Amino acid sequence: MSGFSAEWLTLREPYDVAARNAVVLDAVAQAFRGYAALAVLDLACGTGSTLRAIGAHLPTRQGWRLVDNDLGLLARAGTLGRAPHLTVTPRPVDLARDLELALEGPLDLVATSALLDLVSQDWLDRLVVETAARRLPVYAALTYDGRVEIEPREPLDDEIVAGVNRHQRTDKGFGPALGPAAAAHVRARFAHHGFTLVEGRSDWMMGRDDRDIQEQIFTGWAWAAVDIGALSPERAAGWLAARRRHVADGCSALRVGHVDVFATPSKMR
């Protein structure tokens, strides 16, 4: 599953890279230090941003199974292989239906980025149960947790964010999404199944020079607030016009809360 355009994924990738929690990423690197080779599964890979972000922290010889249901994104991700040390196998899979199929075969690590806030509690439970049964560690990065800070303030900011957080809980293809509750559920479910967790914040940080992405985010938020019924189109348009003025004037700053988690079973494969 992806559901996002290649253009949006390209725009957000530098912010994802900057946001990834260094302590969590170091825990991933330490877990596989000394491995001669590593087999990684990337769930909802998009264009391969997770590989690009963490590949240099892992053993030199890597085999990545990249899974998504968007054939266009998979085609882009499939070009990342660099023989002989990096092999990439793109696989089209409907993760909502066939998660277990994606997990079949030899693996050392399951990775995913910006996915778990889009899935349902039932789907998350499937992921935890299946990885626990296979004794597979999971690196889940950039899970949205509902925290938002915007400067300068506008009167409708809180209503917009509340509407966005309600919209985040609608079905994104996996059933009713966890949305901003995902991070807490991830901690609870992995801990319940005996995983040890290393976690940390991985917030997007955007300032005066980050105009394009703020424009995209605010536009999307205004649409979401209207779509969920939190604001009328007229009020949302007024809010968006004010936010666009701040962006154009170079005085807009935005922080969007995310969490990274590395969950390891008591015994790894």
Secondary structure by P-SEA (a helix, b strand, c coil): cccccaaaaaaaaaaaaaaccaaaaaaaaaaaccccbbbbbbccccccccccccccccccbbbbbcccccaaaaaaaaaccccccbbbbbbbccccccccccccccccbbbbccccccccaaaaaaaaaaaaaabbbbbbccccccbbbbcccccaaaaaaaaaaaaaacccccccccccaaaaaaaaaaaaabbbbbbbbbbbbbcccccaaaaaaaaaaaaaaaaaccccaaaaaaaaaaaaaaaaaccbbbbbbbbbbbbbccccc
